Amino acid sequence: MTRQKGPASGLSSDDLYKLRRAVAIAQRARLKAGMAQQALRELVLEMEHRYGLLGRDMHLDVYTGRFRNGHREATDEPERDAHAGAPRPA
């Protein structure tokens, strides 16, 4: 295994491995976060059904646990606030 360094040669194979592994770990974390957001959406749907909010002009505020008038706004969804403008990996 050769460890060449410098801008013309690029990363060493060890560093390239570390970089790709870090990308894979970040992608896994993003997937887990997406699964947690889906679980939250499912729980909110279940609670809104349980408390008779579906079909009415009300929704559950996930931060306060209170019922609010009006339809759910896009800003009520935590994942949209957290990822606004964040670049997605290729």
N, C-alpha and C positions, 0 to 999 in steps of 0.2 A: 504494500500500500504506500503510495507516494503522497506526501503532504505538500502540495504546491501552494504558495501564497502569492497574493498580489492581484491587482485589478485585471490583468490580462488573462490570468489562469482561472479565476473564479474561486469558488469555495472548495475546501478539501472535502473528500468524501465523508469524513466524520462530521464536519460542520453541516454539510448538505443533509445528512441523515438527521442531525439534531433539529435543523430547521423544519424539515418535512414532518418529523415527529411532533414538534410544537404545533404545526398547522393542524395535524390530525387531532391532537388533544383539544385545540380550540374549537374545531368543528364538532367534536363529540360534546363539548360543553354547551355549544349553541343548540345542538339537537336536544340535549337534556332540558335546557331552558325552555325550548319550544314545547316539550312534553309537559312540563310543569304549567305553562300557560294554558295548554289545552285542558289539563285537569282542572285548573281554576275556572275556565269557561264552562266546563261541564257541571261543576259544583254550583256556580252561579245560576245556570239554567235550571238545575234541580231545585234550588231554593226559590227562584222566582216562580217556578211551577207550584211548589209546596205552599207558598204564601199568596197564590192567586194573582200574581203580577202580570203574567202572560196574557196578552190580549187587552190589557188595560194600558193606559198612558203612564205607566210607572216602571221603575227598575230598581235594582238593588245596588247601592253604592258599596263597592268592595272595600273601600278604605274605612268607612264609618259604620257599615252594617245597617244603615238606615235606608228606608224606602224613599225614592225621589220621584217627583213628577216629571213627565216628559220621557222621551226616548233616550236610550243610552247614546252618549256622544262617543266619538272615536277616541277622545282623550281619556275616557273612563277605562280604557283598556291599557293596563300597565305596559305590555310589550310594545305598544305603539309609541309611548312616550320614551321608553328606554332605548329604542333603536332608531329614533327619528334621525335621518341623515347619516346613519352609520353605514359605511361601505360593506358590502357583502363579499366574502371571499369567492374566488372563481372556482 
